[in-house]
Amino acid sequence: MQLGARKFGLSHWQCALFILALSTGVNGQTCSNYGETSPTNSSSCLCPPGFGGPTCAQPACGGTIFDGSSRSLTQSSASSTAFANLTASGCTCESGWGGVGCNICTTPSACQVAYAAVNGNVSAISGLDGLSGLNDTMVCNTAPIVWAAGELSCQVNNPTLEAIYPLQSTLNILRTLNSSLSPLHNITGTLLSPSSDSALYAQLFYDGVEQFFCSATPCTQTISNTTTSSGNTWTCQNLSCTCIQNTTFCGGVPVSNLTGTIDNLSGTLVVVCDSTNTCHFQQDTIAQVFGSQGLAMEGCVFGECITQAVIDTTNATSSAATTSGGTELSGGVIAGLAVVGSLIALGLAVVAWGWFIQRAAKKLLFNGGQGGGISVQWSDVSYIVQPPQGSMSSLFTKPTIGGVKTILDSVSGGVEAGQFMAILGPSGAGKTTLIELIAGKTKSGKYAGSITFPPYAPGHRPRVAFVPQDDILPSMLTVREALTFAASLRLPESLAASSKAALVSTVISKLGLDAVAETRIGATDGTGRGISGGEARRVSIGLELVGCPDVLACDEPTSGLDSVSAWRVVNVLKEVARGGGIAIGHQDSQGYRKGVAVICSVHQPSSRLYHAFDSVLLLSNGRALYSGPGGLIPAQYFMRMREGGGAGADVPPYEEGYNVADYLLEISSESPNIPRMSPITGTPDEKGLVSPGSPTASVEEKDDRRKDVEALSSQNLEPGKYAATFLTQLQVLCGREWKILRRDKTLFFTHLVVACVLGVFCGGLYYQTGITIAGFQSRIGCLFFLGSLIAFSSLSALYNIVEIRPLFLRERSNWYYSPTAWLFSRLIFDVIPLRIIPTIAVCTITYWMAGLAHDAAHFFKFLFIIVLYTLVMTLFNFLLGTLFRNGGIAILLSALSGLYQMTYAGFFVHLASIPPVLRWLQWLCPLKYTLEAISVNEVGSGLMIQDTLQGVPVNVSATLIMQLLFGFGMNNYYRDVLVLFAFIAGFGIAVIAVVWLKVRERR
């Protein structure tokens, strides 16, 4: 995209010198130079000082401003194409007067002499009636300040203008603050301002010939006085300009006809003058060409004839004039501060509300947390799965192969409190499905039947803990820290921290984890060193025990473990079943701990493990072949069935000493069509036989148990609710994230080091970019590079979400914390250290090395936009990471979105040249708003392009180049800020909605 001089030749600059508007003709009017028809003679005009003739079109030649209508005028000449030419007329100024047209006094006595020559001894004091003892001495004010009505004359020296108009250009300006105080007020034929309002008249002379004239009213004067300099600013409204047809600027040279542009100048005009005799003529259209400072005017001379009485008695800062010693805040800055202040106030209010709720929760009484005493009964439980109905659903869910499949078929059974049940069966028998249904996990198929928890009423669930087959644990935490994390979120806040710590220590001791309590867990997939597989399984069990469950369901807790580790796990589970949950409160009324019903699916247990179970449920193809006591009773049951003949004849014989578990698996695999049985309840007699239907608890015991359940339901450990308040959840989550970040320093330092390296590389690539046209291209290219770098570097946020998704699903399904608290913790400890800090590093290094706008205000505005865009891209990748289960699809879409943003950012292709059918996509591109905002911020610093094209010096505002090449709007910075905030809000709400509604455990 190299810019060549051929593209920006002389003819181009002649056409693009101003931002051309629609061409319009010269406004027809009776009096030129915005004079007014004389009220006493309709055939003559009242003219601004320095002009005269029937239509005020002739500039004065010699004389003084007090001569009025009697002043000599410049006559038209053939050499100047019938226009009056001050230079060619050879007009000379009288002593004490200067400037183009001789309208500016230069000596203190010039005004008094000129006034007396016309008016004699008549007092020049006017507008101060009622005051006595006034000094009516006429003086010449040569400062930029205006007391009543003052003239100024400046030379317009701009290289680009001089290349097209090489002769001398001079701008004369009459500034009238209060016409009644000026000695010119009563001069015949002179007009200082329309209707005696404050006003400004301006005329541009090129080589002595007037080219155009302007008027603006009303006006205000602002005087700034500092310790180092003083200045004067005139701000006028309702600007109107008129081009004089066929002059050099206005059609005399057709290729550079500025009539349409000049005639359409409007709005606010600002004339700023300083103590160095330099002024700036500022207006929106002019600023687009010559920069934010406007058209520079040098060598300015000021002159105002005024009586000393006016200076002595008039406060120049009254009425229309104001004095300022500083800079007022713009409306955008005030609005931005208001928004920031509102956000801070809202954040503080939310924190205060959370603190109040947290404090109230800690004051609640805690009546104990002993779990157990709950039985489990399931009747005619059936479960089927169906394939997804829509093809697109496979992108978001796990696909199901085949048609409708029955996983469970009218399975019934039960386990009493304090019993330890094993669910046996070959692979695909439905063991895991039944365990998950008992645990209340969300399933994708259709479920029928009933699962109850006596003595709970139907439809009510106790605290059922579920230990999945896979150990999903926080690898960077120690065993004690992981259990403490679970206890802090799963136990009521009214329980003291010391009691929670004691509970954790008890769990660690019961699970035999004392030796590894302070050891980091490590990656459970074998990619990182840590605890062993058996220890990890016991940690998974411990995470559920700290919640004091009533029922504990484990999915194949011994799979993948050696025999010794498997026995330790089973022994722990049996102790939990016998002794109840880890006690942190009172025991029951009889002084005994209430047992916990423990249900485990076991794939192929050893004989020792098998005999640790109290009861057995044997499944085959989703059917229950046996449900009852364990030990040798299942073998005896099937032997009697074999002896009875019929369908039981296919049952293989049992050999004495053979592992009963292997025998049962052989039956379920080789004889799946044997009839199912009704669940056997009761306990074996002395001969090992069972009396069906024998009660397991007395009526009194059941009543006591129901009372215990009613008391327990009134405590703070109800299932399906968060035990901790939102603020506590956020504190605990942030604590864990801080530990992970502090221990895994490579993640943060890698981001930071890479950012610094890229910053040095990018800064070196664009080192000290110049202010030529090519340099401006490099500036925008540097800004575009930074935006593109942020878009692609934020991909790591997507990977982090995909990586921690399984842990979030497990903890959310167990009601550790709300998704909103988790998202806030990720926002704090992922976005700030891994996104914003590295982004600030790379952008800061690049910014100062590249030599971009070197003032603090523009630098921080640049960083502000960059941080906003970083948040936009991070939240966008969060959204993809939560929306798609497949990380590859999310990464692909994120990369494609980066390419789309680079296309529609406005750097590679001018957005106006895109076909309308595709052009609308630019409004959905965050990088477009980012690049526009930081580009506008850069050129808004007053950046001027200084170059030479085909021998023509170029000194124009970078705003013009920016608009021509990229189509960015100069006033769009704050609009872009609001749009980026809208993207942040939209993506943020979308992420919260997706996490709440979709990112949930579904098995």
C-alpha positions, 0 to 999 in steps of 0.5 A: 500500500505504498503511497507515491508522489504520482498519486498526490501530484500538484493537481490533486493538492489543488483540488484537495486543499480544502474539503470541497463542499457543493459549489454554490454561487456568490450570495447576491447582496447590495453591500459588499463586505457585509456592509449595511444599507445606510438608514439615511440614504438607501443608495449608499452603504455603511461600510466596515472601517477601511472600505467604501464606495457605493457597495463597500467593495473598494478598500481605502487608500491612505488616510485614517479610519476616522475619515469615514466616507470621505476617505480616499479609495483604491481604484480598479485597474486593468492590470488587476482584472478590474479589481482594486489593488492596494499594491498596484495603486501605490497607496502609502500610509500616514505617519503612525498608521500601518497594515494592509489598508492603513487601518492599524494605529502604530503610535500612541499619538496617531489616534489623537492626531487623526481624531482631532483632524476630523472632529476638532476638540469634540470629546471622543468619550462615548458610552460612558454617560453619567461619569465625570472626571474621565480622561478623554485622551485617545491612545493606541492599544497595540496588544491582542486584547480588545477594549471596544473595536480593534483591527489586526493584520496578519500574513498568511504563510503556509507552504502548501498555499504558497506553492499554489498562490506564491504571492503575499496573502494578508488577512485583515480582521476587525474585532468589535466587542462593544461598538458604543465605546469606540471613537469610531462609533459616530464616524460617518459611513462607518459600520462596526457591527450589525445591531451594535452586537459583538462581531468579527469582520475579516478580509483576505487580500492576495497581492493587494486584491481582496479575495473573500470576506467573512462575518461572524456574530455574536462573539466572546473574548477570552483572555488567558494570563499565565506566568509565562505568556498571555493570549487572547481568544475570540469565539464567534458564532454564525460564520458566513463567508463570501468569495469574490467572483473571478479573483485568484482564489474564486475562479480566476484560476479555474484549477484552484477555484475555492468558491464552493469551499469558502462560501460554505464555511459556517459554524463557529470561528475561533481566532487565537492570538498569543504574545508572539504576534502569531494568530490562528484562524480556526474553523472545522473545515479549515482544521481538517486541512491545516490541523487542529490549530487552524490556519497559522498567521504570522507577523500580526500587528494589532491596533485599536484607537480607544480613550483612556477613560474606557480602559480605566473604567471598563472591565474587559472581562465583563459581559461578553468578555471572560478571563481564564487562567486555564483550560476548561474540560471538554464535554466528552471528558466530563461525560467520561469522568461521569461514566467512570465515577458511576461505575466506581460508585456502582462497584462500591455499592455492590461490594457494600451489599455483598459485605452486608449479606456476608456478615449476616450469613456469618451471624446465623446459628449453625446446628451441626453438620452431621450427614447420614441416616438416609436410605436410597430406594429406586423403583422401575428406573429406565433410561433411554438415549436418542440421537440429536435431532439437528445436525448443528447440535453435534457442535455443542454436545457429544454426538450419539451414534445409532438410534434409540438405545435402552441403557436401563430397563426397569431397574429396582433396588435400594440401600440402607443408611450405613450400608456399602453397596457394589453395582457390578456388571460388564461394560455397557451394563448401565452401572455409571448411568444408574450411579449418575441418576441416583446422584441427580446428575443432568442427563441428555436422555429420557428417564422414567421411574422413581428414586426416593430417599427415605425418610425424605418425602418423594420429590425431596433430595438430601445431600448426595455426593458424587465421585466421578470416575475421572479425578478432576483436581486443581493441579497447582494446589496442595491436598490440604488447600484443595480440601480447604477450598471445598470446605470454605464453599460447601459449608455454611459461613456461620461455621468458624474457619478453625472448625473448617480447618479441623474438619479438613484435617480429620478428612485427611487423616481418615483418608490416609493422606497425612503424608501428602497433605502439603504436596501439590496434586499435580496433573492427574493425566500423568503430564505433571508430577504430583500425588499418585493415582490412588491418592488422587482418588482419595482426594476426590472422595475427600472433596465430597466428604467435607460437604457432610453428605447423606449419600455417597455415590462413586463411579468405579473408584478402584479403576486404574489402581493397583490392588493395594491402592484399591483396597485403601479406597474401598476401606475408606468408603466402608468406614464412611458408610459405617461411621457416617460423614466426618462429624463436625457437629452433634451425634444423634440422640443415642450417641451414635453416628448416623451411617451414610449409604455408600454406592459404588460401581465396580468393574472387576473387584478382587475377592477381598474387595468384593467381600467388603461390600454389604450388598450387591446389584448385578446389571446386565444390558440394563436389567437387574439380575440380582439385588440383595446382600453380598458375600456368598448369597448371590452365588447361592441365589444363582445356584438355586436358580440353576437347580430349578431349571427353566431359564436358569439352566443357562447359569454356569455352576459356581465352584467353591473358592472361586471369586464371587465377583468374577462368577457374577460377571460371568453370569451377566456376560454369558447368561443375560436372559435369565429372569430378573429378580425383585430386590432382597432386603434384610440380613443373612441368618446364621446359615447365610440365608436371607429372610425376604422382607425382614425389617431393617429398622424398628418403627421407633428408629424410623421415627427418630430418623425422620426427626433428624431429617426434619432438623437437618433440613432446617440447617444451612446445608440444603442441597441445590443451594450455595452454602457461601454468599457471593462475596465469599465465593469470589474471595475464595476463588480469587484466593485460589487463582492467586495461588495458581498464578503465584506458583505458575510464574511461567505463564505470567512471565512468558506473556510479559517477556513476549510482550516486551520482545514484540514491543521492542521489535515493533518499536524498532520497525517503526522507530521515530516515524517521520511526519512525511506522507510515508511516515504517516502511513507508517504511523497508521501501520504501527497502530494497525499492527498493535490492534492485530497483535492484540486480536491474535494474542488473545487466543490464549484466553480461549485455550485457558477456558477450554483447559479449565472447563472440566474443573468448572463443570465438576465444581459447579455441579456440586454447588461450590459457587455461582458461574458469575463469581467464577467469571469475575475471578477469571476476569480479575486473574486472567484478564488483568495479569495475562491480557492487560498488563502485557498489552500495556507493556507492548504498546508503551514500548512501541508508542515511545519508540515509534515517536507517536504523539508525545504528550501524556494526554494522548498517550493515556487516551491511546492506552485507554482504547487499547485496554478496551479492545483487549477486553473486547477480544478477551470476552469474545474468546471467552464466549467462543470457549464457553459456547463450543465444547470442541476447542479446535472449532473455537480456535478456528472461529477466533482466527477467522474473526481476526482475519475478518477484523483486519479486512474491515479495519479500514487499513487494507481497503478503503471502507467506502470502496467496498460493495454495499452488500458487504460494506455493512459488516464494518459496523460489526468489526471492533478493530475498525473502531479501535483503529479509528479511535487511536488514529484520530487520537494521533492526528488530534495531537496537531500532527502536520504532514510536512513533505515535498511532492513533485517539488511542491512543499506540503504542509497540511493537517494529517487529518486530511490524509487520514480522511482521504485514505481511511475515511475515519471521522475526526470527531469519532473518538468518543463514539468509538469509545462508546461502541467498544463499551457496547461490545464489552457489555454485549460480549460480557452479557453473552458470556454470562448467559452462555455459562449460566444456561449452557456450560453445565454438566450433562452426562 
